[in-house]
Structures are given as structure tokens and as C-alpha cells.
């Protein structure tokens, strides 16, 4: 079964260019089939249906001095004739689309088995016709020329409430449309306003304008419509209809645009030349002083400069979440290479920590502001975080301070004290084994503990815990650990921003 929702879809609007001739209409279909050969897109041919006997008022059926009465009457085809053209459309491999101008025409569209119904701009707010169209199960496309945004809103809502497959096309009802009146930025406006709908572009510009479709592609349109016809010695096309050669050039222009835009659902493939050129411009990592094997290359011990050499660590690799340790001696001003260092990447560990903290908060039903940074304390190194460590969310820190401490099951927090702040713990979830100046006590959810300044305190949790800490103003240098190895560790905290969903 044909998937009528495949995109991008290019629609060839025959309108009245069949000149009332079934034979000529079928020739247009065949000419367009040849015009699109070799292009990797999906194509459709569209007809227009009118029941002339009811569409035109009885008193005006012979008023050929009226432009549209004359045009529609002279290009009239029987329903059987329309069906023959529709069958030719299908046989040529095109998707079939039809525009109804009245309710009877919707009946015929359903009877003839078209794939899509297209609503013209002039009838986008014809509510009696829309009510009939809404009863059809066919996918719908609507053009928007001359329709106010609030009216488009109403139409989108109308079909949305009826759960109809509906797309919109930017269109300008000027025949032909001057370049300065194309307003192709409207495609972007419609995409922003109706992000759940597919947005396209129905053209009326002169047929030798092959640039507008490129802009439409760049704006994100994925449905395109153009009037087409087949000139003969006796048939001349109007100023906005393309012949088969122009239609093919129009498609080729769109293909160029898609090639230039590339994929928008994944990162583009980098060329070897691009990668090597950018690599040559990156700053290499060098040591300021001699480094011995086993030593950590802290930020204070390195500098960045060009040129870099093959195999060298570059500044782009030097994330705060990556640590480098020398595996061989490196002389002053020497290059830091993959061959003379060992890299410890911490980002995966941080993702795991964040995930576990979020699980604990969800389990405890404690809510924290999403804009607050997550402070991860890894007193004995991040590799040992799940044994010894904690995470802290600072909610407010003025003369008063509120922080939320999250500890995972099995974690312990080493003994510390503060010289400046008093603090109070309110246990919100779980339980802790608290050590206050050497005296151990168990505290459970809803217990409150006051910890004066200078009091040594450490704690551990078997269940995991969430603690609300309320204190006087907190400064980073006011935590003193009784374990000297922690005090000597200048890399015991990591801060993560934008960690909440």
C-alpha cells in the first residue's frame, strides 16, 4: 500500500491547464512523469473538482464576460473524464490529490479514491465545505493565502479536535507572485506557531524562478506545490504555470537545496580534511616543569600552545572531568602525549552519580529547585564516592543558608567541623548514624539535630538519606576535616549545572 505521508512531497497542480481535454490532461501527467525521473523525492499530481451545475448560480451560467465563469465552464470535464485522468496519475506512479470546490466534489473525490484532499486558500474558512471535508477519512492539506492568523488558528483547531491528518502550506494569492511578495519567512512563522503540523509552500511565482524553492527548503518546508501545464501550438501557459522542463529545473533546484542543507536529524559527517585542519589549529598541552611518572598534571602544572604534534593531548581534551597522570618522565616544556600519560575520564562517573541522586530524591519525594548546582563531594577521590562522599544542593546562601544533603545507601561522610557556622539538620528521608564529638546516635526521618560551630561531626547511612540543612552563612573554606589526607586533597569537589530534568 502506498504511504501517502512520505516527505518531501512535490505536488504538480494541473488546475485548468488540461483545457477541458481528458487527452491533454493525460499528456500532462506523462510529461511530468518524464520530468521527475531520477529524483529521490515523492511526487503527486493534483486536479480540481467543481460541480458546475450547482457551483455557478443558474442566472450566471452563460455570463462568459465573468472571468471565472468563463474559465471554469470552458475547461469543464465530465466526472468519467476526471476519473480517467486520475487513473493516469496513479498508473504513472504519482500520489493523487484533488481540490473540491463544493460538497458534491468531495463526494466524487471519495468515490474516485484520491489519496489527499487539498483545500484552496479561498475556501480555508468556508465552514460548510470544511464540515463536509472533515467527514472524509483522507489526509488534508490547506493553503493559507490571504487568511488571517486567528482564522488559521480556528481551522487548525477545527481539524485538530476531529483528529484529522492536516498540513498547512504558505501561499500568496497573487498570480504570478512578485519576488518581493513571496514572504517565504511565513513558512518559519507557521512552523513555530503550529509545531505539530507539517508545513509546506504552494507557489505562484513566475515559472523561471528557481531560487524561491531553495529558500523554502531552507525554511523547513517539506510539501511543495507548483502549477504545471504542457504548451502546444494552440495552448499557451499562464504566467505562473511551469512547463515540464521548468518543472524539472524547479525540482533540481530543490534537490540542490536539500544537498546544501544536509540532514537535520543527526550531526553531519566530518571530512578527513576538515578534521585534520581543525586539529592543526588546536593548542597542545605542555608541562611547565619536569614531571615524574605517577604525578598528576594539575592545571597549575601545564600550559597550552601551538603547534601541537601527532599524538599530543590538546586543550580540547582537557575537560575538568578528565585527569592526566604521567606514565613516563616529561621534561620542562615537553609535550603531553597519549603515550606518556594515563587519562582518567570522570564524566561517566558523574552521570552515574547524578542518576542515583535523582533516584533518591524521587524516592524521598523531596523537591529541589532545578536551577541549583549539584555539589559532589568525593573526599577520597571520585572512584571511592559511593563509599565516602555526599551531594549537596544549595538552595539559598545569604545571612541564612539552606542546603539539601543527599547521601546514597552505604555512603559515609567523614568527620568535620566548622568555625563560623552553626547548622541544624532536619532528616527528611531515611536514617543516619550520627557521630557528634565521638558520641554515636541514630537519627530517623523527621528528627532534628543542632550542631554548634566547632563540634566535630560525621555520619553514615545504611538506607540512604535526604537531609535539610539550615545554617548561618556558609563559605567554602569553613569545612575542616580531622583526616589530614582530605585537607590535602585540593580536588575533592565537583559542581554540576543543569542536572535536573
N, C-alpha and C positions, 0 to 999 in steps of 0.2 A: 504494500500500500504506500502511496506517495506521502511523504512527510511535507505537508503544506506550510509548516512553520520554519523551514530551513532558511537561514540567513547567511550572507546578504541576498536579498531578492530584488531583481530588476524587473520592473513592470513596463511593458510596452502598451501604451494606451492607443487603441485604434480609433476610438470615438466615432466620428462620422467619415473618417478617411477611407472607409470601404466604399463610399459614394453610393450606397444603396445597392451594391452588387455583391452577391454571395461569392461569385467567381473572383472578383478583385480582392475581397476580404481574405479568401483562402491564399491568394498570391502574396498578400502582405505577410501572412503567417509563415509561408515558406521562405520568403525573403528574409524575415527576421531569424528564422532557424539557421539559415546560412550565415547571417551576420554575427551570431553569437558562438559559432563553432570555435572550440579551442579555449574558451574562457572557463575558469573553475568556479563559476557562480551559479545561482539558481535564477531561472527566468520565468516570466509569466506574460501572457497576452490578455488584455482587458477589453471587453466590449461594453457598450451602454445599451440598456433596455428601456424602451418607453412604449406604453400602450397608447399610440397616437389618438385612437378613437375616444379615449377618456382623458388623456393628458392635455389636449388642446380643447378649449371651450368650443361648443358647436358653432357659435356665431363667428368664430375666427379661423375656422379650418381652411378657408380659401383666401385668407389675408396674407398673400405671399409678399406683400410690402413690409411685413413684420419679419425681421431678420431670423429669429429662431423658429417661427412657424414655418418659414420657407425652408430653412436648413433641415429641420427635423422631418418635414414632410417629404422632401426630395431624396433624403437618404434612408427612407423607411425600408425595412426588410421584414418579410413575414417571420413568424415565430419558427417555422420549419427552416427558413433560410438562416436565421441566427443559430439554430441548433447545428446546422451543417458547418458553420464557421467554428462554433465551439468544438465540434468533433475534430476539426482540422487542427485546432490549438492543442488538443490532447494528443492526437496522433503525432504531432511534431515534437512532443516531449515537454511542452510548456505546462506550467500551472495555469489554471483557468480562473479568471476574475471577471466579475461583471458589476456594473453600477446600475442600480434600479432608480428610476426617476418617479416611480409611483408604486402603489401597493400591488397592483396586478403584475408588475415586472418582478417583484420579489417572488410571487408565486411561480413565474416562469423560470427564474434563476434556480429555485429549488427543484423544479421539475426537470430542468436540463442538467442538473448535477454539477454546478460550478464549485470550485474549491473555496473561493473567497467571495465576500460581498464588499464592495468599496462604496463608501458614502461620499458624495461630492461636497465641496465646501458650501455650495449654495443650499444644501439640504442637511447640513450638520445639525441644525436646530429645527428641522421640520419634524416636530414631535409626533404627529400622526404617522408619518412614514417610519420614524425611529421605533415607534411601538410595534409596527409590523416587522421591521427588521430584527428587533430584539427577540422575536419568537422563533427566528431561524437558528439552527444549531451551527451555522457556518462561522468561521473566523471573520472578523470585521476589521476594516481599515477605514479611517476617516481623514479627510483633508480639512485644513483649518483656515483657508484664505478668508480674510475679512471677518473672522469670528473673534469676538472679544474673549479675553481670558476667563472671565467669570462664566461665559456661556460654554467654553470648552470644559471648565470645571464641572458644570452641570451634566454635560454629555458623558464625561469620564465617570462621574458618579452614577449616572443612569445605567450605563453598561456594567460598571463595577458591581452594583447592587444585584444585578441579574447574572453575575458571574460569567460574563461573556468575554471571549478572547478578542481583545480590542487593541488596535495600534493606531497611532496618530502620525500624520505627515504634515510637516511645514509646507506651506504652499502660498504663493502670491497670485491673486486672480487678475493679473494684467497680461494681455496676450499680444505680442510677446512681452516678457518682463525685462525692463532695462537692468543693466548690471547693478546700478546704484540702488535699485529697488528690490534686489533679491533677498536682503535681510537674512542671510544664512545663519547669523547668530541666534535666530529664533529656534534653531534646532537644539542648541545648548539650553536655551530657556525652557523648552518643553521637556528636555531630559531631566533638568533639575526639578521642575515642577511636578513631573509625573515619573519618578524613577522606576516605578513598577511596570511602565509601558514601554513597548518598542517604539522608537521614533524614527521617522523617515523623511524623505524630501520628494515632493511632487513638483516637477519643473515645468516652467512655461517660458524659459529664456530662449533666445534665438538658437537654432539647431547647431550653429557652428561655435557655440560657447562650450568648450570642453574643460574649462577651468573650474566652473562652479561645482561640478560633481566632486572634484578633488577636495574643495573646501568642505562640502557636505560630509564626505568620508572622514575628514579630519575632525569635524564637529561631533562625530559619533553616530551619524545616521546609518541604518542598516536596511532600509527599504528605499527604493528609488523608482520614480515613475517619470516616463517621458512619452509625449505624443509622437507617434510614428506613422508613416504612410509610404506609398510606393508611387512615385510620379510616372506618368506616361505621356504620350503625345497630347492626350486630351485632358489629363488630370495634373493639376499643379497643387503643390502642398502649400498650406498656410505658413505664416511667418514663424510659427513656434513648433512645427512638426518636423521631425528628422527623417531623412531617407535612410535606407539600410546602411549605406556607407558611413553616414554621420552617426547613426546609432552604434555601429561597431567602434568608431573612434571614441564615442562617449564612454562605452564600456572599457575600452583600452585605457582611457584616462583614469577611470575609477580604479582599474587594476594597478596602474602606476601609483595612485594614492594609497591603496592598501599595502603595496610593497614598501612605500616610504614610511607609512605608519607602523608597519610590523604588528606583531602580536601585542595585545593589551591585557592578556591574562597570565603572562609569565615574563620573566626578565629576558631581554634579547640575548642571543648567543654572541659572546665576545670573540673577535678575531685574534689570531696569534699576534698580528702586527699591533693591534690596539693594546693587548696585554703587555707586550714587550716594551712598547713606547712608554706606557704609564709606569711600568716597573723602573725604567731607567731614570725617571724623574723623582722617584721616592727617596727619602732620606734614609741612609743606612744607620745602623746602631753601632756605636764605638764606645770603648771604655776610657774613662778619664785617667785612671791609674792602673798599675799592674793588678791583675786578678788571678787568684789561685783556684785550683779545682775545688768544687764544692761551695764556693762563695756565691751568694745571691746577688744578682745585678739589680740593685735598687735604683730608682730614678736618679738619686743623687750621684750615682757612680757611672752614669753613662751620658753620652751626648749624641745628637743626631746631625748628620751632614751628608752632602753628596760629594762624590758619586758613591753609589753602592756597588758591591761586587757580586758575582754569581754565588748563590747560596747564603747570602748575608741576611740576617734579620733586619727588617726595615721598620720605620716608625709606625707604619700601618699595622704591623703585627703586635705592637707594644701596648695592648689594652691593659687597663688597670686590673683586669681579671686574668691576666697571663703573667706568670713569674718565670724568670730565666735563671738557671744555675749553671755556673761554669763547670764543664767536664774536662777541661784542659787549661793550661796557663794561657792567659791573654795579656799581651804586653800593652803598655800605655799607648793610647790612640789606636789600638788594634781593633779590627772588625769583629763584631759578634756574629758568629756563623751558626747555622744549624748543626755544623759538625763539631763545634767546640762548646756547645751549651745543651742543656736539657730544659724543655719548656713544660711548665705545669699550667694547664688550662683550667680555670676555675668556673667558667660561665655555666657549664653543665651542672656543676655542683650547686651554683646559686639558683638555677632554675628548679632543682630538686628541693632546695630549702624553701624557696618561695611557695612551691606547690604544697609542701607539707604544712607550712604556716597557714595558708589559706584553708586547708582542710581542717586544721584545729579551730580556726575562727568560725568556720561553718558549723562544726560540731558543737561548739560552745554557744552559738547563736549570738556572739558578740559582734556588734557592728563598729567599724572604724572608718574614718574619712578616707576616701580613696586617693586624695591628693597628697597624703603624708608619706614621707620617705620611710622605707623599712631599713632599720639599722640592725645589721647582723654582726653579733659579737662572736668571734671564734678565737677564744683566749689562747688555745694551744694549737692554733692552725686550723684552717678550714677542713682539712682532712679528718680532724677529730671533732668537728662541730656537733655531730649527733650524740656524742658522749659528753662534751663540755661546751656549753655555749648558750646563747639566748638570742631572741629577736625583740626589738623594741620599736614601737610606733610612737613618736612624739606628736601629740595632738595639739598642745599649746605649751609655750615656754616663755612666760613673762615673769612678773614677780612671783607668780604661782606657776606651777607646771603640772601637766597631766600627761602621763605616758601609759601605754599599754604594753605589758611584757607578755610574750608568748614563748612558752617552752614546750618542747616535744616530749613524748613519753621516753623515759630513760635518761633525760638530759640532767646535767647538774650545772650550777653556776658557782664558780669559785668564790672564796671568801674575799670580801672587800669592805671598805668603809669610806665615808665622805666627811670632809672637813667643813664644808659650807652649808650643805642642805640637810634638812630634816625630811623624812619621807614616811608616807603611810601606804601600806599595801592593803588593797581590798581584793580578796580572792574571788574572782568571778566564775571560775570553772576549774574543776579538778581539785587536786590536793598537792601540797608541798611538804617536804621535810625541811624545816627552817632551823638554822643554827644561828643563835644570837649570842655573841661573846662566849661561845663554847657550849651553850645550853641548847639542846635539840628539842623541837616541839613540832607536832603535826598540825597543819592548818588546812581547813577544807573550804569549799565554796561558801561564800558569804562571811567568812571570818575577816576581821580587820586587825592589822598589825601595825603598830607605830614603831619606827626605827629612828632614834635620835641620831644626830651627827656624831661622828667618832665611834659609833657602835659597829663592831665587826659583824658581818652577816653573810652567810652563804646558804644556798638552798638547792634542793634537787626535787625531781618529781617522777613518780612511777607512772602516773596516769596521763601526764601532760597537763599543762595549766595555762590559764589566761588570768593575768593579774592587772588590776588598775592601780597604777602608782600615782599618788598625789603628793607633791612636794613643793618646797620653795624653789626658786630659780635654779636650773641645772646647767652647769658648764662642763665641757668635755674633759677638762683637767681635774675634775673633783672626784674621780673614782680611783681609789688606791687599793691595790691588791696585796695581800700578805705573801703571795707567791712571787718572789723576785723575778722568776722567768717570764711571768706575764708582764710585769712592769718593763722588762727589757724588750718585749715584742712590740715594735712600732707599727706592725701591720696586722692588728688584731680586730679591726672593724672594716666592714664593707657596707656601703649605702646603696640601696636600690630604689630608683624612682619609677613611677608609673607601673607599679606591680599589681595593683588591684584591677579586677575586671570592671 
